[in-house]
Amino acid sequence: MHPRRRPDRIAGPAPNAQRRRLLAASAAGLALGLLPGCSSSTPLRMAYEPWAGYQFLVLAERDGLIPSGTLEWVDLSVDARIHSAANEELDLVQVTLDELMAMRAHGADMQGVLVFNTSAGGDAVLARPERASLDALAGARIGVETSTIGTLMLDAVLREAGLTREQVEIVYMGNDHPAAWQAGGMDAIIAYQPSVYQLEQLGLVRLFDSCRVPGLIIDLLAAGPRARAHRSALKALIDGHFDELQRWKTNPIDSAHRLGGLMQIPAREVRTVLAGLNLPDRDFNRHLLDGPAGTLAEAVERINPVLLAAGQIERPVSVDGLFSAEFL
């Protein structure tokens, strides 16, 4: 991630270590339209998460595909997001499945209503060239965010390497991965796009990525009770995402230039960054969310023991009511 100034129109506490805060400048000046069904005094509140897979939604607003008005974006730490969701102070959250599960475990009535993407290489473990093998991770100092996604990737790479947490030294860091790496003191680091691309430009070697754990890291739009009650608003938001996703597929050169501006990377690298993401269309979203399909149910089963072992939830999270396809 590039060091970035704080967006002008994001309210809330200063950023904390959490996933998907990669592109903090991408929402500078962002004003989403007030969605139908919301009065001017009660905009839908969405936790600020400008990860690469979410940028089609930002483009939809800029292209006028989402009705005009204001959606209030708030920038919160992981703990504050969970607390705010549980207290119904957030209406919408762009979130990974593991964080959605943590929210539900803490009493938040949030439901996954859109799958933005599944990670297929977008999350990775990178290391110095002299530690360019999983065997060389023994005794390594590994940079990890203090978040559920950091826990998942650390667990996955240690399993693959046949190591335990006691056999490595964990260095907890913030969300600016390149800056954390350049501060020194790490042998390896867990990162995600576009930070992975930026770290590879610094000479780091990719040792492990989310291709090795398919279907585990999933990004969703989660909706609380008030957002679900405003059906037309929620459907307009989702429609805008799919419209921009289709534009990316049919006119990738134009979309790459606009996405590159949002992500602050060269337009020619947008395809490289997004290559690590599977971006399901509306039909595949229905397949995933309705039921839900085995992909999501299996992911919940795989994530539960990891979060339990890390003390991030106290009991397994049920798949019942966790997802809904009714707003697609």
C-alpha positions, 0 to 999 in steps of 0.5 A: 500500500502507498502511504496515504492521507486520510480521505476528506469525507470519511468520518470516524476514528483514525485507521487501525490495523485491519484488512482491505484499508489498502486504498485510503485515497480512493474515497477522497471526495467520495459522495455516494448518492442517498439511496431510495427509501432513506431520509436525508437525516438518516443515510445508510452508514457503510464501513469504509473498505476500499479493497481492490475488489470493491472498486467497481462499486465506487465506479458505479457511483461516479458513473451515475449508476447509483441514485444521487444523494449521500451514503455515509462512509465511516472508517473504523478499526476491526473492534469498532466495526464489530461493536458498531455492527452489533449495536446497529450503528452500521447498515452496510459493511464491505467485509471478508467472510471471516470478519462477517463471522466474527461480527455475527459471533458478537451479536451483529445482525449482518447478512452477506447479500453480495459476493464481491470476489473470492481470492485466488492469489490476491492474498500472499506470503512474500519473503526475502530471496534468501528465504525463498522456500517454505522450509526457510520460514522456520525461525522467521519474523513474519509480518501479520495484520492484527485481523481475522484475515491475517489469522487465516493466512498465517494458519494456512501458510504454517500448515503448508510449511509444517510449522507451528506458531511457536516456530516463527516470530510474529510481528504484528503490523498495521495495514500499510504493508510496504511501509511496514516492510521498509521499516525493517525487522521482517523476513516475510510478510502477509499482504494482499493486492495491490500491496503484493504487487508493490512488494514484489517490485521491491524484490520480495519473492512470493512463497504462498498465496490464496490459490493454495486455499481456494474458496477460503478468502471471500469478500462480501457486502454485508447488510444490517436490518435497516439496509435490508428493510430499504430493499430498493436502495440495496438492490440499486447498490448491487445493480451498480456493482454488476453493471460496472463489472460487466463494463470491465469485461466488455471494455477493460482498457477504459475500466483499467484506466479508471480503476488504476486512478482509484487504486493509485497504480498504473492502468497497465497493472490493473489486470495483474492486480485483479487477476488474483480475484475471482469476480462472480457475476449475478448468476454465480452470486445466486448460486453461491448465496442461495442455500448457501452453496457448498462453497460458502458453507464449507468455507464457514466450516473451515474458518470456525476452528481457526477463529476459535483457536485464535480466540476471536470467537467463543463458539462456532458460527452457524451458516443459518441466516448468514447469507441471502440471495434475495437482493440480487 
